[in-house]
């Protein structure tokens, strides 16, 4: 497990040779999925505002979770 530091935007990243990945993560409090840009080079993370969040799938009774 790694500890990551959140930055406001990916533009705030300052490494000269960035190494990044995009992660699709579930936010349990809101029940939504979001995209994060993770910079492995300096262990920083930024929420990607360009992707809309996706609502959680409905439960087995057909209602939203």
N, C-alpha and C positions, 0 to 999 in steps of 0.2 A: 504494500500500500504506500502511495506517495502523497505527500502534502503539496497542494498547489496553491499559488497566490492568485487571486482574482484581479484582473485589470479591467478598466472600463470598456475599452475597445481593442481590437487587434492592432490598430494603428499605434497604440501605446507601447507595443512591443519594441524593444530596442536592440536585440542581438544583431550582430553583423551577418551571421549565416544561420537564419532560423530553421528549425526542424519542427514542423507542426503536423497535427492530426485533427480531424473533425470527429467528434463523438456525439452520438445521439443519446441523450440521457433522459431518464424519467425523473420528474420532480414530484415526490410523493405528497407534498403538502397541497399542490395545485391539481395533481392528477393529470399533468400534461407532459409531453415530450418536448425537449428543446435541443437545439444544436449548439455545441460548444467548440471553440477552436482551442486546442491544447498545444502549447509550445513546450515540447520536450526539452529543448535546449536550456531553458531557464526555469522550468516548472511553473509557468504562468498559464492562466486560462482566461478566455474572454467569451461571453455569451454572444452568439452570432445573431444580430438583429435582422439580417436579410432573410432568414428562414422563418416562416410563420410557425407557431407552436401547433401541435396536433393534440386534440382532445383525447383522453383515454377511451379505450374501447368500452362499449356497454357491457354490463355484467350479464350473467346468464338469464336474468329475468327481462332483459331488453331495456333496462334503465341505464342512464349514464352512471359510471362509478363515482 
